[in-house]
Amino acid sequence: MINKERVYQRLQELGKIGLRESGGVTRHAFTAEHRTSKDLVAEYMRQAGLSVREDAVGNLIGRREGRDPHAPVVLTGSHIDTVCDGGIFDGGLGIIGGIEVLQTLKEQGIETQHPIEVYAFNDEEGSRFSFSMFGSRGVIGDLSPKDLEMKDKAGMTVAQAMSEQGFDSVKIQEAIRAKEELKAFVELHIEQGKVLERNDLSVGIVTGIVNELWMKIVVNGEAGHAGATPMNLRQDALVAAAEMVQVIESEAKKTGSTVATVGRFNVFPGGINIIPGRVEFTLDLRDISQEVSDQVEAAIFKEIERICQERGVQIETEILQRIPPTPCSQEFQLAAKKACQEIGLKYFCLPSGAGHDAMQMVNICPIGMIFIRSKDGISHNPAEWSSMEDCADGVNVLYHVLLDTAVRI
């Protein structure tokens, strides 16, 4: 039905932009690599017969008109940006797959009642500014002036980076879409886990997306001379922080569903002969149940308070983002099951453990997600890989779901 060779060839071509010696891809928001990748995707969109535009927050949008141009729009897509040394399928598949569906509709001469748009969302990963889903937040109107002051490692703010790329941060409100103009958003994505592979299935239907808590924790102790300060008189921020990390792992393991990660860890002043006086680290906490996540968070900080008292240190915390669990609509799940049956595919229903732009879009329209199998469950890694056949299965399911949602004429 869809052209699987074209899908795979475009994924490989897009994957060359930002390619590093490690074999991984690095394309951060508002960089030259990101700009080049958007230009290439825009060309794919034009080849599919779509009108192309960029909105005020840097989302790239391709539109195929419907019979009724005023009917609510059906949206699909994902993101082009990557983590450091990421893979070529994360994000890219959802965009290339969406474009392929619309190009196939054009080639087959099929019209729909509703317009369909493919979104290449800007900065889903949050790798540069530690603030994820920037583009989709812009679409739902959830960006504030404070968000634009977030800084990258070089000290550049989001607003400054936008300006370098020709965007005016004062105009971000222009990216907002009204609820009444949208019908649904459907995102095709790699699973980034092992569930489908273990069940020997190429396609999964997502039931919902876990919550996402990102937090920065600073431990303040007292720096001192490594040789002249007795062990019982130390306020070692690093030792206290290390104990806190163990608590985070221990509390998360107790539920069987929670995952917690400390992804960044910085020690100051960083001298070999200096007792660490300050440590900064991040916490990423997720669960499909908000209640369970809240309980784990409370348990972690109860133990952290104990550690602070025992070791004579203090902590500062900053919430970087807090996103609740996201349910996928029942209507979408039924449409996806119907699509799999029409194609002759077995499927598996599962939650998403990773965050996606759909988590933001649910605030303005019903959402759905389709997963395809990830080899060995690997993602955010140069070894990330999915077969051509699995990609094709996912895009074919997306084809049927979009056609069903946009109403074939």
N, C-alpha and C positions, 0 to 999 in steps of 0.2 A: 504494500500500500504506500507507505512513505519510502523515500529513497535512503536506505540505510548507509550506503556508501557515501552519499553526500553528507549525511550527518557526521559520520566518523571522520571524513576528510576535513570538514570544517573544525571539528574539535581539535584535531591534530594541528591544523594551521593556527588556530587561536592559541593553542598551547605553546607555540614557539615565541610568543610575545612575553617578555619577562623571564625567559628561560635562563637558568643559572648553571654554572659548572656542575653543581650537585645533581643536576637532572630535575630539580624542582623549579616551580614557577613562582615569581614574586611580582605581583601587580598591586600596589597599594593605591588608594584613592587619591585623585588629584596629582598623579605623577605622569611623566612622559609615557611610561609603559601602559598605564591605564588609558591615557588618551589614544594611543595607537590601537589598543584593543577595541575601544569604542568605535573608532573610525572603521575598523575591519567589520565589526558587527553591523554597523550602519550600512555598509556595502551589501552584506548578506540580506539585510532587510529590504533594500532597494531591489535586489535581484528577485525577491519574493513578491514584488509589486506593492510594497508597503510605503506609505508616507512616513517620513522620519523626522523626529524632532527631539530636542533635549529640553528638559524642564529646568526650573530655577535652582534645583539642588544637584543637578548633574545626572539625573536619570535619563537614559536613552530609551526612546519609545518608538516602536513601529506599529502603524495602524492599518488594518484592513477594514474598509467600510462594509456595513451591512445593508440590507434592503431598506431598513429604517435607520437613517443616520442619527435619529434622536432617541433610539432605544438604548437602554442601559448597556454599558460596555462590558464584555467578558474579557478578563485580563488573564495573562499567563506570563511566565518569565522567571528570572532568578537574578544572579549577580555575576559581574565580570571580575571584580577584584578578588585577590587571593590572600592567603596567609603567607608568611615567609616560607619559601621552599615548599609550596603546596603542589597539588596535582592539577591535571587539566580537566577533570570531570566535575569537580565541585563548583556549582554555579553555572559553569559553561554549558552543561548538558541542558539545563532548563531553558536557557536562552536559545541555543541552537535548535533544540527540540521544538520550541514554540514557533520559531521561524520556519522550520521544516513543515510543520502542520499547515501553516498559512500558505507556504509555497505549493504544497501538494493540493490544497483546495483551489488555488489559482490554476494549476496545471490540469486539474480535473473539471474545471469550470463550475465548481460548486459555490452557490451563494448561501449566505446565512441571514437571518432576520436581524440579528444583533451585530454591531461592530465587534471586532476582536483586536486587542492590542497586546503586543509583547513588550514587557518592561525589562530592561537591563538595569537593575537597581544599582545605585552608587553606594559603595562602602558597606556592604553587608557584614563583612568579617570584623571590622573595627580594629584591624591590625595596626593601623598607623596612629590613631588617636585614642585607642582603648574605649571606643564608643561605637557599638555596632549598629547595623541597620539604619544608617544615616539617611539613605535615599527613601526607604519605605516610611521612615518616621516623617520625612518631609511631605510625603503624599497624604498622610493622615493628619498633618498639622501638629505633630508632636516634637517640634524643634523650637528651642528657646534661644535667646541671645547668649545665655550662659553656655549652652552646648557648643556654640560657635567659637568659644574661647578655649575649648579643649586643645591641648598641645601635643605635638609629636615629640620624639626624642630629641629633635634638634631645636625645640622650643617654638616651632611655627604653629600658629593657631589654625583651626579649621577655616576661619574667615580669611586668613592670609592665603592659605592654600587655594581656597576657592577663587580669590582674586587673581592669583597667578594663572589660573585656568580660564579666566575671563568671566567668572560668575560673580554676581553682586549679592553678598550675603544679606543685604537689606531686603532683597526681594524673595526670600525663601517661601513666603506665604503663597506665592504664585504657583507653587508645585502642588498645593492641596487639591484633592479631588473630593467632590461632594458625594455623600452616600447615594443620593437618588440617581447619579449618573453611572453607577457601577452595578453590575449584576452578580459577579463572582470573580474570585481569583483562584487559579489552579497552578500549582508549582510542581514541576517534574524535577527530581533530584536523585543523586546517588544516596544509598542508605547510610553509608559511613559506619556501618556496623556489620555484624556477622549473622544476623537472624535469617535473612533470605538465603544466604549461602548454606547455612546449616540445614535449611528446609529444602534445599535444591530447587529454589524458585527464582525466576528472573524478576518478578514484579511484586511489589507490596502496596497495599492501600493503607494510607496513614490515618489513624483514628484521632490523633491529637499530638500536640507538641509540648514537651516538658517546660516547666517554668525556667527562668534564667535569672539568677542573682549574681552580679559581678560586684566585688567589693575590694577596696584597697585598705590594707591594715598596716599601720605603722607602730612598731614597738620601740619605745624610748627607754633606754637604760642609762648607763654612764660609761663613757670611754675611759680607759685607764692603761697604765703600763703593764704589759703582759708579764714582766718579771717581778715587778714590785708590789703587785696587788694580790694578797692571799685569796685563795679560792672562796673562803667563807665571807669575804668582804666585797664580792663582785656583784654588779648589776649588769650582767652580760645579756645584751639584747638578743644576740644570736642564739644562745642556748635556750632562752625563753621562747623565741620564735620557733625554734626547732621542735620544742615540746608542743607548741600550738599546732604545728603542722601534723604531728602525730595524732593529736586530738581530732583534728578535722577528718583525717582518714578513718579513725576508729569510730566516730559517731556516724559517718556516712555509711559504713559497712553494716551497721546494726539494722537498717531498714530492709535491705535486700532490693531496694528500688532507687535509692538516692545515689548520685555520683557527686563527688567533690574534688576539685583540682586546685592545687597551688601552682600556677603557671609562671609566675615571675617572683624573683627573690633577690633583693639587693641589700648588701651589707655596707655599713659606713662606720668609721672612715675607710676601712679596707686595708689597713696596714698589717703586715705579718706579725708585728710585735705590739699591736694595739687591741685591747679588749673592745669588741664591737659595742658602740653606744647607741646605734640606731639601725633598725632593719625594716625594710618595706617589702611586703609581699601581697599577692592578690589571692582572692578566693572566688572560685566559680562553683556555684552550688545549684543542682538541678534535680527535679523530681516531677513526675506526672501529676502528683497530688500536691497542691499548694499547702494543705494542712500538714502533710508529712515534712515538706521542705521547711515550713516554719518551725516545726518541732525540732528538727535537726539543727537549724540555725540557733535556736534558743539553747539547745544542749551544748553546742560548740562554745557559745559565748559565756555560758555558765562556767565551763572548764577554763576558758581563757582568763576569766576574772580570777579564778583560783590561782592560776599560774602567775598572774601579775602580783598578787598579794604575796605569794611565796618567794618570788624572785626580786621583788622590789622594783618592778618596771611598770610603765604605763603604756596604754595603747590609744591610738587615734584611728577612727574608721571613716571611710568615705564610700557611700553607695555610688557605684559607677552606673549601674542600671538594675532595675528590678522589673521583670516581665512575668506576668502570671501564665499558667498553663493555657494552651490554646486548643480548643476542640475543633475538629474538622466537621463540616456539616454532614448530616445524615443524607441529605439529597445528593451531595457529591459522592459519598461512599457507595450509595446505590448505583449512581451513574458509572462509577469506576468498576464495580462488580459486573454490571451489565456489559461494559466494554470488554472486560477480560473474557466473559462468556462468549461474546460475539467473535472474538479473535481466536478463542480456543486455548486461553492461558489459565493455568492454575494461579491462584494468588494467596497472599497471606496478609491479614490485618494486623498492624503493629503501630505502637506509638513512635514518635521521633524523639530521640535523645539529644539531637542537635537543634540549635536555634536556626530559624529561617525567616525571611522577610514576610512570610505568611503570618507570623506572629503579630506583626504590626497591621497587616491588611485586614485581619479579622475585625478590627475596630470600625471598618467602614463597609465591609461586605462579607458574605459567606466565603469560606476558604476550603480548599482541598489540596491534598498532596499525594503524589505518586512516587514511589521509590523504585529504584532498580538495584540489583545485586552489586555489592562491592567485593572485589577479590580480597579475601582474608580480612575483610572489614576495615581495611586501611584507608585513611583519608588524612588530609592536611600533611601530606607526605609525598615525596617524589614517586613512591611506589604505588600510589593510588591508581587503580585500574578497574575498568569495566569493559566487557567484550562488546563488539559491534552488535552481536545478536541481542544482548541484553538491552543495550541502548535503543535498538530498533523496537523491541517489545515495549519499552517504556514510552517511546514517542508514538507508537501506534495506539496505546491506551489513551494517551493525551489527545490524540486525533479524535477518537470517538467521544471522549468526554467533552472536549471543546465544541465539537459538532452538535452534540446533544444539548449542551448548555446554550449555545448561540442559536440553536434551532435552524436546522437545514431546510432550505427551500427547494 
